[in-house]
């Protein structure tokens, strides 16, 4: 056998071979470490139940990828749900939580361990959650001892996230508050938060405990149901972008879930049925009160396409014992401060129905084809005397042109408001749908040339001055149990001895004056109506 001679590699070849082996070992180690870290993350998340609200939840992950070069981690097929056998405990059932996400990723991760009393710092460039689907179902009467107590390790951690994004989220949640169930649902939810900071200070003691610089949010639909399912709030095609300073919604609505005749029977603490439908909302110059900036919610202007309001009250039903706050008091008490210089509404329709005690049919008041502008709306005024105004015009009862200006106090130390309104001309008979069910009085004839009301007051008493020239006013007093029949004697006495048939009579124009003490258990609008009516009654009787 001949000797086989192996040619020795040159020095350059040996160096290249050695470098290749070292590189292969390093790459193997690199990817091996990444694989090992992925395995350890999976084991860490799946091996130990997570305690979120005093109950245990298990995590399942389809795959984990760690990229050391990008300092990133990606979890795919993530799910979280109640641990088997923990849907009940000694003090009763526990909340249900199920959550899934196609992908959860974090990149640009930098961690610096704390030393001594100094907490550790965790910085993340981007966190992204794709198509999460979350269901939470709370239970009444449960108390959580651990919900408000953060983990000791987290208390020693400062967190900074440049960008946190959620795409395509679906959320269903039910919680209980004081014996009432509230539910929240969201579909097609996308949200991006920028520059999140959590912790005492992140650099030089200048960053507050919580901070956020920008938010963008869009949703196909948001829905919030309260009063044990009796009332729902909806928002369709909602979009908010704090960096662009814009917000918009195709529709905002308050929707009773029972018809107006059943609502008072089913909802004991609030007997007024109210439906609200707002369309085509758009705002510019938006500034949001993020943690750390201490600014008011502000929008340079808001424009609304249309508003439809329908309200119904049956005074035969037990009435709410709660004191009704004044309209401006409710605005002043809103916890979040806001400042909106202009709100323009192009089209408003309002329908109010009320069944008087002992009656069966409602009186109906309508305002149609209204347009309104609100100027200077705020609950954090610069001056105690500052007011905001509501200017509106349209049609009363379908036939009378109405213009009004309502000035309301912005500061809680100011309790003075004023109303100026003009109505007419109109036929007096258009008021019969109001007077017949409420007072058993039919307006037979009358031509009203105009009505001018100047009203002012506070939360205790108001006074009104009314001018109302009219001709040939006649009424018919009806039987309470048979509204198609007149009470002839009372009708004759009213027309010939009580009513002034015209104004002026002769050369003197009668001007009505009146005062009315507020009933704190009735609405602000009832207060305005009753005060104005005192002035009208002073003219016609």
Helices and strands as residue ranges (DSSP letters): H 11-47, E 50-51, E 56-67, E 72-82, E 88-89, E 92-93, E 96-112, E 120-130, E 133-137, H 152-155, E 157-177, E 180-198, E 210-211, E 214-226, E 231-241, E 246-256, H 260-266, E 273-284, E 297-314, H 327-332, E 338-355, E 363-378, E 387-396, E 400-409, E 417-423, E 426-427, G 428-431, H 432-439, E 441-448, E 451-457, E 461-467, E 470-477, H 488-493, I 494-498, E 511-517, H 524-540
